[in-house]
């Protein structure tokens, strides 16, 4: 066996009604509660805020937007600093959780934000941190990664072990009734995490592989049920667990080309992250087909066990078709033109994608700027 390292992620509280259990994990002193306005309006935050507030002051920062900006992050950090926060809770989708992770780190370490962009540069201590996902997609509650949208729509990330939360809650009741398009986009996002972790050119290992395979099994077999039956707690629970396992997998074996080409679409057009992954999924996987053939062939058997007798080339091609069909069955529109992206933007998008060096280096094969332009044009 080749040497490898694996980080197991946060302590996990799984199941409904975990608010009081979560509150007991936090230290005394004010708590910065990071979320968004819609979740507050819907009342989803109430049980968790009330449980925490029973024993300490809760300072709510609910101004997180999709693709959170640098200004939002700094405002959340300042809210925590003004309250002398002793802990941070991130509640919501990937955006509130990413802001909470980085705010907890900045508050605890005193580091300057511009000194820690990248991989392994944040080495200080953060405040105690708990994360509560309300979508089954990003897996952000499991990862050491925070992605922030900066000037010009460029997405920058901090990827360092201190950002891993102390505790994460998987309460599927928080995901019941999510709109179809949100369930679809976040579910495809998690599926991309599992596939890219399994085929990552860097740091792929037996444990990340096992998690990625199980994540793909749970996600692919429950996505359509969760979309069509929004109150199906069993399907929602499977999706939430699958997204978490995929998050653990790509925390250790990082994602690659699909994400690299998805980010400019989100940064420039403010499209949901899961949707942008779905838009580029088929095309990037097709580009990778020969380099990742054996791994794609192995994953195809999870979605269609009966294909085992076929050769690896046929099974690898089948995986791409299976995932494309799953994305289509989710109801997402899978052409760039359907989302206001012009064909003429392909060169600009390709140029922006080349800035995602931390992701491109993980791809099974090189994606050049001309390759990226061709893939955007194919996706149009």
Order of alpha helices (4+ residues) and beta strands (2+ residues): beta-alpha-beta-alpha-alpha-beta-alpha-beta-alpha-beta-beta-beta-beta-beta-alpha-alpha-alpha-alpha-alpha-alpha-alpha-alpha-alpha-alpha
